[in-house]
Amino acid sequence: DPAEHRWYRTPAESAAERGMPVVYTDDPGRVGASRSVVQDRLSALAEQLQPDLVLSVFFRDVLPQRVLDAAKLASLNLHPSYLPAYRGRAPINWVLVNGEQTTGVTLHHMVRRADAGDIVAQRRVPIRPRETALTLYLAIEQAGLDLLGEMLPLVARGTAPRVPQDDAAASIFGRRRPDDGRIDWSWSAERIDR
């Protein structure tokens, strides 16, 4: 969204700096009649490219199975939480709202359920007092870069770990909505601050 306030460069901006082609769709998870058309185009592109790796980084939607299947080595997602906790959208916001002391970043195999695939590797990230979504995002981003730098060579060699998640320990959070920001002034000061 060109009007969205963000503190990061998009993949398109990074690719343009390096002269790499970009294929873009507004919403591969779009609901309705156009959803199948978008997913078919994305799937056809992935099958045509025959990528070694499909890598999703902090992406908001579940990719079509045909895209996941197109990868020769793996289809991986870098998720900004310590899975299986905080599957779904806006985990950085939710860990702050819920008063967590730590979170993390997880590299995992993608499956057709959000953030439920086998784990390749994880890193814990402490949540400091008075942490904001921006400062936590930046810490998680750096941990994710370090994790990718360490694990992608193992993925390429076929020696990366693959550990199933414990679904019984999973927690799932959806996107934040305006009502999620409402304050009940009878709450404790700590909760209101979060």
Rosetta constraint file for C-alpha pairs under 8 A:
AtomPair CA 7 CA 134 HARMONIC 7.82 0.50
AtomPair CA 9 CA 13 HARMONIC 6.09 0.50
AtomPair CA 9 CA 14 HARMONIC 6.72 0.50
AtomPair CA 10 CA 14 HARMONIC 6.42 0.50
AtomPair CA 11 CA 15 HARMONIC 5.93 0.50
AtomPair CA 12 CA 16 HARMONIC 6.04 0.50
AtomPair CA 12 CA 22 HARMONIC 6.25 0.50
AtomPair CA 13 CA 17 HARMONIC 6.40 0.50
AtomPair CA 14 CA 18 HARMONIC 6.65 0.50
AtomPair CA 15 CA 19 HARMONIC 6.06 0.50
AtomPair CA 15 CA 20 HARMONIC 4.88 0.50
AtomPair CA 15 CA 21 HARMONIC 6.89 0.50
AtomPair CA 15 CA 22 HARMONIC 7.02 0.50
AtomPair CA 16 CA 20 HARMONIC 5.90 0.50
AtomPair CA 16 CA 21 HARMONIC 7.41 0.50
AtomPair CA 25 CA 38 HARMONIC 7.49 0.50
AtomPair CA 27 CA 38 HARMONIC 7.88 0.50
AtomPair CA 27 CA 61 HARMONIC 7.93 0.50
AtomPair CA 28 CA 35 HARMONIC 6.89 0.50
AtomPair CA 28 CA 38 HARMONIC 5.86 0.50
AtomPair CA 28 CA 39 HARMONIC 5.89 0.50
AtomPair CA 28 CA 42 HARMONIC 7.62 0.50
AtomPair CA 28 CA 61 HARMONIC 7.03 0.50
AtomPair CA 28 CA 63 HARMONIC 7.07 0.50
AtomPair CA 29 CA 35 HARMONIC 6.45 0.50
AtomPair CA 29 CA 39 HARMONIC 7.57 0.50
AtomPair CA 29 CA 61 HARMONIC 5.69 0.50
AtomPair CA 29 CA 62 HARMONIC 6.67 0.50
AtomPair CA 29 CA 63 HARMONIC 7.31 0.50
AtomPair CA 30 CA 34 HARMONIC 7.07 0.50
AtomPair CA 30 CA 35 HARMONIC 4.83 0.50
AtomPair CA 30 CA 38 HARMONIC 7.88 0.50
AtomPair CA 31 CA 35 HARMONIC 5.34 0.50
AtomPair CA 32 CA 36 HARMONIC 7.94 0.50
AtomPair CA 33 CA 37 HARMONIC 7.57 0.50
AtomPair CA 34 CA 38 HARMONIC 6.22 0.50
AtomPair CA 35 CA 39 HARMONIC 6.09 0.50
AtomPair CA 36 CA 40 HARMONIC 5.88 0.50
AtomPair CA 37 CA 41 HARMONIC 6.22 0.50
AtomPair CA 38 CA 42 HARMONIC 6.18 0.50
AtomPair CA 39 CA 43 HARMONIC 5.92 0.50
AtomPair CA 39 CA 64 HARMONIC 6.26 0.50
AtomPair CA 40 CA 44 HARMONIC 5.99 0.50
AtomPair CA 41 CA 45 HARMONIC 6.17 0.50
AtomPair CA 42 CA 46 HARMONIC 6.28 0.50
AtomPair CA 42 CA 67 HARMONIC 7.11 0.50
AtomPair CA 43 CA 47 HARMONIC 6.17 0.50
AtomPair CA 43 CA 64 HARMONIC 6.82 0.50
AtomPair CA 43 CA 66 HARMONIC 5.38 0.50
AtomPair CA 43 CA 67 HARMONIC 4.95 0.50
AtomPair CA 44 CA 48 HARMONIC 6.05 0.50
AtomPair CA 45 CA 49 HARMONIC 6.13 0.50
AtomPair CA 46 CA 50 HARMONIC 6.02 0.50
AtomPair CA 46 CA 51 HARMONIC 6.95 0.50
AtomPair CA 46 CA 66 HARMONIC 7.77 0.50
AtomPair CA 46 CA 67 HARMONIC 5.49 0.50
AtomPair CA 46 CA 70 HARMONIC 5.90 0.50
AtomPair CA 46 CA 71 HARMONIC 7.96 0.50
AtomPair CA 47 CA 51 HARMONIC 7.96 0.50
AtomPair CA 47 CA 66 HARMONIC 7.59 0.50
AtomPair CA 47 CA 67 HARMONIC 7.08 0.50
AtomPair CA 47 CA 70 HARMONIC 5.36 0.50
AtomPair CA 50 CA 70 HARMONIC 5.78 0.50
AtomPair CA 50 CA 71 HARMONIC 6.34 0.50
AtomPair CA 50 CA 72 HARMONIC 7.12 0.50
AtomPair CA 51 CA 70 HARMONIC 6.65 0.50
AtomPair CA 51 CA 71 HARMONIC 5.11 0.50
AtomPair CA 51 CA 72 HARMONIC 6.33 0.50
AtomPair CA 52 CA 71 HARMONIC 5.17 0.50
AtomPair CA 52 CA 72 HARMONIC 4.60 0.50
AtomPair CA 52 CA 73 HARMONIC 5.31 0.50
AtomPair CA 52 CA 74 HARMONIC 7.17 0.50
AtomPair CA 53 CA 71 HARMONIC 5.11 0.50
AtomPair CA 53 CA 72 HARMONIC 6.49 0.50
AtomPair CA 53 CA 73 HARMONIC 5.71 0.50
AtomPair CA 53 CA 74 HARMONIC 5.35 0.50
AtomPair CA 53 CA 75 HARMONIC 5.83 0.50
AtomPair CA 53 CA 76 HARMONIC 7.57 0.50
AtomPair CA 54 CA 67 HARMONIC 7.82 0.50
AtomPair CA 54 CA 68 HARMONIC 6.92 0.50
AtomPair CA 54 CA 71 HARMONIC 5.75 0.50
AtomPair CA 54 CA 74 HARMONIC 6.51 0.50
AtomPair CA 54 CA 75 HARMONIC 4.47 0.50
AtomPair CA 54 CA 76 HARMONIC 6.15 0.50
AtomPair CA 55 CA 75 HARMONIC 5.93 0.50
AtomPair CA 55 CA 76 HARMONIC 4.96 0.50
AtomPair CA 55 CA 77 HARMONIC 5.71 0.50
AtomPair CA 55 CA 78 HARMONIC 7.68 0.50
AtomPair CA 56 CA 75 HARMONIC 7.91 0.50
AtomPair CA 56 CA 76 HARMONIC 6.21 0.50
AtomPair CA 56 CA 77 HARMONIC 4.49 0.50
AtomPair CA 56 CA 78 HARMONIC 6.20 0.50
AtomPair CA 57 CA 77 HARMONIC 5.74 0.50
AtomPair CA 57 CA 78 HARMONIC 4.77 0.50
AtomPair CA 57 CA 79 HARMONIC 6.70 0.50
AtomPair CA 58 CA 77 HARMONIC 7.40 0.50
AtomPair CA 58 CA 78 HARMONIC 5.93 0.50
AtomPair CA 58 CA 79 HARMONIC 5.36 0.50
AtomPair CA 58 CA 80 HARMONIC 6.44 0.50
AtomPair CA 60 CA 89 HARMONIC 6.44 0.50
AtomPair CA 61 CA 114 HARMONIC 7.97 0.50
AtomPair CA 62 CA 112 HARMONIC 6.61 0.50
AtomPair CA 62 CA 113 HARMONIC 7.28 0.50
AtomPair CA 62 CA 114 HARMONIC 6.21 0.50
AtomPair CA 63 CA 67 HARMONIC 6.53 0.50
AtomPair CA 63 CA 68 HARMONIC 6.97 0.50
AtomPair CA 63 CA 112 HARMONIC 7.49 0.50
AtomPair CA 64 CA 68 HARMONIC 6.64 0.50
AtomPair CA 64 CA 112 HARMONIC 7.54 0.50
AtomPair CA 65 CA 69 HARMONIC 6.05 0.50
AtomPair CA 65 CA 111 HARMONIC 7.66 0.50
AtomPair CA 65 CA 112 HARMONIC 6.69 0.50
AtomPair CA 66 CA 70 HARMONIC 6.15 0.50
AtomPair CA 67 CA 71 HARMONIC 7.32 0.50
AtomPair CA 68 CA 74 HARMONIC 7.81 0.50
AtomPair CA 68 CA 75 HARMONIC 5.42 0.50
AtomPair CA 68 CA 110 HARMONIC 7.08 0.50
AtomPair CA 68 CA 111 HARMONIC 7.64 0.50
AtomPair CA 69 CA 75 HARMONIC 7.65 0.50
AtomPair CA 71 CA 75 HARMONIC 5.98 0.50
AtomPair CA 73 CA 155 HARMONIC 7.20 0.50
AtomPair CA 73 CA 156 HARMONIC 7.00 0.50
AtomPair CA 73 CA 158 HARMONIC 7.54 0.50
AtomPair CA 74 CA 109 HARMONIC 7.02 0.50
AtomPair CA 74 CA 155 HARMONIC 7.60 0.50
AtomPair CA 75 CA 109 HARMONIC 5.75 0.50
AtomPair CA 75 CA 110 HARMONIC 5.69 0.50
AtomPair CA 76 CA 107 HARMONIC 6.64 0.50
AtomPair CA 76 CA 108 HARMONIC 5.44 0.50
AtomPair CA 76 CA 109 HARMONIC 4.45 0.50
AtomPair CA 76 CA 110 HARMONIC 5.38 0.50
AtomPair CA 77 CA 106 HARMONIC 7.92 0.50
AtomPair CA 77 CA 107 HARMONIC 5.67 0.50
AtomPair CA 77 CA 108 HARMONIC 5.41 0.50
AtomPair CA 77 CA 109 HARMONIC 6.21 0.50
AtomPair CA 77 CA 110 HARMONIC 6.02 0.50
AtomPair CA 77 CA 115 HARMONIC 7.81 0.50
AtomPair CA 78 CA 105 HARMONIC 6.94 0.50
AtomPair CA 78 CA 106 HARMONIC 5.64 0.50
AtomPair CA 78 CA 107 HARMONIC 4.52 0.50
AtomPair CA 78 CA 108 HARMONIC 6.59 0.50
AtomPair CA 78 CA 144 HARMONIC 7.08 0.50
AtomPair CA 79 CA 105 HARMONIC 5.69 0.50
AtomPair CA 79 CA 106 HARMONIC 5.20 0.50
AtomPair CA 79 CA 107 HARMONIC 6.41 0.50
AtomPair CA 79 CA 108 HARMONIC 7.77 0.50
AtomPair CA 79 CA 115 HARMONIC 7.28 0.50
AtomPair CA 80 CA 91 HARMONIC 6.55 0.50
AtomPair CA 80 CA 92 HARMONIC 6.78 0.50
AtomPair CA 80 CA 104 HARMONIC 6.25 0.50
AtomPair CA 80 CA 105 HARMONIC 4.54 0.50
AtomPair CA 80 CA 106 HARMONIC 6.55 0.50
AtomPair CA 80 CA 140 HARMONIC 6.47 0.50
AtomPair CA 80 CA 141 HARMONIC 7.94 0.50
AtomPair CA 81 CA 85 HARMONIC 6.79 0.50
AtomPair CA 81 CA 86 HARMONIC 6.09 0.50
AtomPair CA 81 CA 87 HARMONIC 7.47 0.50
AtomPair CA 81 CA 91 HARMONIC 6.18 0.50
AtomPair CA 81 CA 92 HARMONIC 7.21 0.50
AtomPair CA 81 CA 103 HARMONIC 5.51 0.50
AtomPair CA 81 CA 104 HARMONIC 4.58 0.50
AtomPair CA 81 CA 105 HARMONIC 4.69 0.50
AtomPair CA 81 CA 106 HARMONIC 6.25 0.50
AtomPair CA 82 CA 86 HARMONIC 7.33 0.50
AtomPair CA 82 CA 103 HARMONIC 5.44 0.50
AtomPair CA 82 CA 104 HARMONIC 4.38 0.50
AtomPair CA 82 CA 105 HARMONIC 5.31 0.50
AtomPair CA 82 CA 106 HARMONIC 5.74 0.50
AtomPair CA 82 CA 122 HARMONIC 6.71 0.50
AtomPair CA 82 CA 123 HARMONIC 7.32 0.50
AtomPair CA 82 CA 124 HARMONIC 6.76 0.50
AtomPair CA 83 CA 87 HARMONIC 6.62 0.50
AtomPair CA 83 CA 105 HARMONIC 7.76 0.50
AtomPair CA 83 CA 106 HARMONIC 6.29 0.50
AtomPair CA 83 CA 115 HARMONIC 7.60 0.50
AtomPair CA 83 CA 165 HARMONIC 7.64 0.50
AtomPair CA 83 CA 170 HARMONIC 7.29 0.50
AtomPair CA 84 CA 115 HARMONIC 7.68 0.50
AtomPair CA 84 CA 116 HARMONIC 7.27 0.50
AtomPair CA 84 CA 165 HARMONIC 6.28 0.50
AtomPair CA 84 CA 166 HARMONIC 6.78 0.50
AtomPair CA 84 CA 167 HARMONIC 7.00 0.50
AtomPair CA 84 CA 169 HARMONIC 6.31 0.50
AtomPair CA 84 CA 170 HARMONIC 4.51 0.50
AtomPair CA 84 CA 171 HARMONIC 6.63 0.50
AtomPair CA 85 CA 169 HARMONIC 7.04 0.50
AtomPair CA 85 CA 170 HARMONIC 5.09 0.50
AtomPair CA 85 CA 171 HARMONIC 4.90 0.50
AtomPair CA 85 CA 172 HARMONIC 7.16 0.50
AtomPair CA 86 CA 91 HARMONIC 5.55 0.50
AtomPair CA 86 CA 94 HARMONIC 7.77 0.50
AtomPair CA 86 CA 95 HARMONIC 7.76 0.50
AtomPair CA 86 CA 170 HARMONIC 7.19 0.50
AtomPair CA 86 CA 171 HARMONIC 5.16 0.50
AtomPair CA 86 CA 172 HARMONIC 5.25 0.50
AtomPair CA 86 CA 173 HARMONIC 5.94 0.50
AtomPair CA 87 CA 91 HARMONIC 7.18 0.50
AtomPair CA 87 CA 114 HARMONIC 6.73 0.50
AtomPair CA 87 CA 115 HARMONIC 5.48 0.50
AtomPair CA 87 CA 116 HARMONIC 7.55 0.50
AtomPair CA 87 CA 170 HARMONIC 7.12 0.50
AtomPair CA 87 CA 171 HARMONIC 6.03 0.50
AtomPair CA 87 CA 172 HARMONIC 4.60 0.50
AtomPair CA 87 CA 173 HARMONIC 6.15 0.50
AtomPair CA 88 CA 114 HARMONIC 6.11 0.50
AtomPair CA 88 CA 115 HARMONIC 6.66 0.50
AtomPair CA 88 CA 172 HARMONIC 5.67 0.50
AtomPair CA 88 CA 173 HARMONIC 5.24 0.50
AtomPair CA 88 CA 174 HARMONIC 5.67 0.50
AtomPair CA 88 CA 175 HARMONIC 7.59 0.50
AtomPair CA 89 CA 173 HARMONIC 6.17 0.50
AtomPair CA 89 CA 174 HARMONIC 5.10 0.50
AtomPair CA 89 CA 175 HARMONIC 4.92 0.50
AtomPair CA 89 CA 176 HARMONIC 7.81 0.50
AtomPair CA 90 CA 94 HARMONIC 6.29 0.50
AtomPair CA 90 CA 173 HARMONIC 7.46 0.50
AtomPair CA 90 CA 174 HARMONIC 7.03 0.50
AtomPair CA 90 CA 175 HARMONIC 5.63 0.50
AtomPair CA 90 CA 176 HARMONIC 6.58 0.50
AtomPair CA 91 CA 95 HARMONIC 6.04 0.50
AtomPair CA 91 CA 173 HARMONIC 7.11 0.50
AtomPair CA 92 CA 96 HARMONIC 6.60 0.50
AtomPair CA 92 CA 133 HARMONIC 6.24 0.50
AtomPair CA 92 CA 136 HARMONIC 7.05 0.50
AtomPair CA 92 CA 137 HARMONIC 6.81 0.50
AtomPair CA 93 CA 97 HARMONIC 6.23 0.50
AtomPair CA 93 CA 133 HARMONIC 6.00 0.50
AtomPair CA 93 CA 176 HARMONIC 7.91 0.50
AtomPair CA 94 CA 98 HARMONIC 5.93 0.50
AtomPair CA 94 CA 173 HARMONIC 7.53 0.50
AtomPair CA 95 CA 99 HARMONIC 6.14 0.50
AtomPair CA 95 CA 100 HARMONIC 5.29 0.50
AtomPair CA 95 CA 103 HARMONIC 7.10 0.50
AtomPair CA 96 CA 100 HARMONIC 6.22 0.50
AtomPair CA 96 CA 131 HARMONIC 7.66 0.50
AtomPair CA 96 CA 132 HARMONIC 7.66 0.50
AtomPair CA 96 CA 133 HARMONIC 7.48 0.50
AtomPair CA 96 CA 194 HARMONIC 6.21 0.50
AtomPair CA 97 CA 191 HARMONIC 7.65 0.50
AtomPair CA 97 CA 194 HARMONIC 5.03 0.50
AtomPair CA 98 CA 194 HARMONIC 7.45 0.50
AtomPair CA 99 CA 191 HARMONIC 7.80 0.50
AtomPair CA 99 CA 194 HARMONIC 6.77 0.50
AtomPair CA 100 CA 127 HARMONIC 7.16 0.50
AtomPair CA 101 CA 126 HARMONIC 6.25 0.50
AtomPair CA 101 CA 127 HARMONIC 5.13 0.50
AtomPair CA 101 CA 128 HARMONIC 7.39 0.50
AtomPair CA 102 CA 124 HARMONIC 6.79 0.50
AtomPair CA 102 CA 125 HARMONIC 5.69 0.50
AtomPair CA 102 CA 126 HARMONIC 4.32 0.50
AtomPair CA 102 CA 127 HARMONIC 5.03 0.50
AtomPair CA 103 CA 124 HARMONIC 5.86 0.50
AtomPair CA 103 CA 125 HARMONIC 5.23 0.50
AtomPair CA 103 CA 126 HARMONIC 6.29 0.50
AtomPair CA 103 CA 127 HARMONIC 6.92 0.50
AtomPair CA 104 CA 122 HARMONIC 7.01 0.50
AtomPair CA 104 CA 123 HARMONIC 5.40 0.50
AtomPair CA 104 CA 124 HARMONIC 4.18 0.50
AtomPair CA 104 CA 125 HARMONIC 4.58 0.50
AtomPair CA 104 CA 126 HARMONIC 7.66 0.50
AtomPair CA 104 CA 140 HARMONIC 6.48 0.50
AtomPair CA 104 CA 143 HARMONIC 7.92 0.50
AtomPair CA 105 CA 122 HARMONIC 5.64 0.50
AtomPair CA 105 CA 123 HARMONIC 5.46 0.50
AtomPair CA 105 CA 124 HARMONIC 6.69 0.50
AtomPair CA 105 CA 125 HARMONIC 7.49 0.50
AtomPair CA 105 CA 140 HARMONIC 6.21 0.50
AtomPair CA 105 CA 143 HARMONIC 6.85 0.50
AtomPair CA 105 CA 144 HARMONIC 6.03 0.50
AtomPair CA 106 CA 119 HARMONIC 7.05 0.50
AtomPair CA 106 CA 120 HARMONIC 7.65 0.50
AtomPair CA 106 CA 121 HARMONIC 6.00 0.50
AtomPair CA 106 CA 122 HARMONIC 4.39 0.50
AtomPair CA 106 CA 123 HARMONIC 6.69 0.50
AtomPair CA 106 CA 144 HARMONIC 7.68 0.50
AtomPair CA 107 CA 119 HARMONIC 6.12 0.50
AtomPair CA 107 CA 120 HARMONIC 5.47 0.50
AtomPair CA 107 CA 121 HARMONIC 5.40 0.50
AtomPair CA 107 CA 122 HARMONIC 6.24 0.50
AtomPair CA 107 CA 147 HARMONIC 7.71 0.50
AtomPair CA 107 CA 148 HARMONIC 7.78 0.50
AtomPair CA 108 CA 115 HARMONIC 7.52 0.50
AtomPair CA 108 CA 117 HARMONIC 5.82 0.50
AtomPair CA 108 CA 118 HARMONIC 5.51 0.50
AtomPair CA 108 CA 119 HARMONIC 4.20 0.50
AtomPair CA 108 CA 120 HARMONIC 5.15 0.50
AtomPair CA 108 CA 121 HARMONIC 7.09 0.50
AtomPair CA 109 CA 117 HARMONIC 4.82 0.50
AtomPair CA 109 CA 118 HARMONIC 5.32 0.50
AtomPair CA 109 CA 119 HARMONIC 6.40 0.50
AtomPair CA 109 CA 120 HARMONIC 7.18 0.50
AtomPair CA 110 CA 114 HARMONIC 7.78 0.50
AtomPair CA 110 CA 115 HARMONIC 6.88 0.50
AtomPair CA 110 CA 116 HARMONIC 7.25 0.50
AtomPair CA 110 CA 117 HARMONIC 5.24 0.50
AtomPair CA 110 CA 118 HARMONIC 7.81 0.50
AtomPair CA 111 CA 115 HARMONIC 7.59 0.50
AtomPair CA 111 CA 116 HARMONIC 6.63 0.50
AtomPair CA 111 CA 117 HARMONIC 5.41 0.50
AtomPair CA 113 CA 117 HARMONIC 7.69 0.50
AtomPair CA 116 CA 165 HARMONIC 6.81 0.50
AtomPair CA 116 CA 167 HARMONIC 7.72 0.50
AtomPair CA 117 CA 164 HARMONIC 6.94 0.50
AtomPair CA 117 CA 165 HARMONIC 6.84 0.50
AtomPair CA 118 CA 162 HARMONIC 5.64 0.50
AtomPair CA 118 CA 163 HARMONIC 5.13 0.50
AtomPair CA 118 CA 164 HARMONIC 4.32 0.50
AtomPair CA 118 CA 165 HARMONIC 5.74 0.50
AtomPair CA 119 CA 161 HARMONIC 7.49 0.50
AtomPair CA 119 CA 162 HARMONIC 5.47 0.50
AtomPair CA 119 CA 163 HARMONIC 4.96 0.50
AtomPair CA 119 CA 164 HARMONIC 6.17 0.50
AtomPair CA 119 CA 165 HARMONIC 6.63 0.50
AtomPair CA 120 CA 151 HARMONIC 7.77 0.50
AtomPair CA 120 CA 160 HARMONIC 6.35 0.50
AtomPair CA 120 CA 161 HARMONIC 5.05 0.50
AtomPair CA 120 CA 162 HARMONIC 4.96 0.50
AtomPair CA 120 CA 163 HARMONIC 6.53 0.50
AtomPair CA 121 CA 147 HARMONIC 7.40 0.50
AtomPair CA 121 CA 151 HARMONIC 7.43 0.50
AtomPair CA 121 CA 161 HARMONIC 7.16 0.50
AtomPair CA 122 CA 147 HARMONIC 7.34 0.50
AtomPair CA 123 CA 143 HARMONIC 6.64 0.50
AtomPair CA 123 CA 144 HARMONIC 7.83 0.50
AtomPair CA 123 CA 147 HARMONIC 7.25 0.50
AtomPair CA 125 CA 139 HARMONIC 7.18 0.50
AtomPair CA 125 CA 140 HARMONIC 6.63 0.50
AtomPair CA 125 CA 143 HARMONIC 7.54 0.50
AtomPair CA 127 CA 131 HARMONIC 6.42 0.50
AtomPair CA 127 CA 136 HARMONIC 7.07 0.50
AtomPair CA 131 CA 135 HARMONIC 6.28 0.50
AtomPair CA 131 CA 136 HARMONIC 6.40 0.50
AtomPair CA 132 CA 136 HARMONIC 6.06 0.50
AtomPair CA 133 CA 137 HARMONIC 5.85 0.50
AtomPair CA 134 CA 138 HARMONIC 6.25 0.50
AtomPair CA 135 CA 139 HARMONIC 6.35 0.50
AtomPair CA 136 CA 140 HARMONIC 6.11 0.50
AtomPair CA 137 CA 141 HARMONIC 5.88 0.50
AtomPair CA 138 CA 142 HARMONIC 6.25 0.50
AtomPair CA 139 CA 143 HARMONIC 6.28 0.50
AtomPair CA 140 CA 144 HARMONIC 5.98 0.50
AtomPair CA 141 CA 145 HARMONIC 6.24 0.50
AtomPair CA 142 CA 146 HARMONIC 6.25 0.50
AtomPair CA 143 CA 147 HARMONIC 6.07 0.50
AtomPair CA 144 CA 148 HARMONIC 6.08 0.50
AtomPair CA 145 CA 149 HARMONIC 6.12 0.50
AtomPair CA 146 CA 150 HARMONIC 6.29 0.50
AtomPair CA 147 CA 151 HARMONIC 5.99 0.50
AtomPair CA 148 CA 152 HARMONIC 5.51 0.50
AtomPair CA 149 CA 153 HARMONIC 7.42 0.50
AtomPair CA 150 CA 154 HARMONIC 7.56 0.50
AtomPair CA 151 CA 155 HARMONIC 6.27 0.50
AtomPair CA 151 CA 160 HARMONIC 6.73 0.50
AtomPair CA 152 CA 156 HARMONIC 6.12 0.50
AtomPair CA 153 CA 157 HARMONIC 6.30 0.50
AtomPair CA 154 CA 158 HARMONIC 6.04 0.50
AtomPair CA 154 CA 159 HARMONIC 5.10 0.50
AtomPair CA 154 CA 160 HARMONIC 4.72 0.50
AtomPair CA 155 CA 159 HARMONIC 6.06 0.50
AtomPair CA 155 CA 160 HARMONIC 4.97 0.50
AtomPair CA 166 CA 170 HARMONIC 6.78 0.50
AtomPair CA 176 CA 180 HARMONIC 6.18 0.50
AtomPair CA 177 CA 181 HARMONIC 7.41 0.50
AtomPair CA 178 CA 182 HARMONIC 7.37 0.50
AtomPair CA 183 CA 187 HARMONIC 7.95 0.50
AtomPair CA 183 CA 192 HARMONIC 6.54 0.50
AtomPair CA 184 CA 192 HARMONIC 7.72 0.50
AtomPair CA 185 CA 192 HARMONIC 7.41 0.50
AtomPair CA 187 CA 191 HARMONIC 6.27 0.50
AtomPair CA 187 CA 192 HARMONIC 6.36 0.50
AtomPair CA 188 CA 192 HARMONIC 6.30 0.50
AtomPair CA 189 CA 193 HARMONIC 6.05 0.50
AtomPair CA 190 CA 194 HARMONIC 6.36 0.50
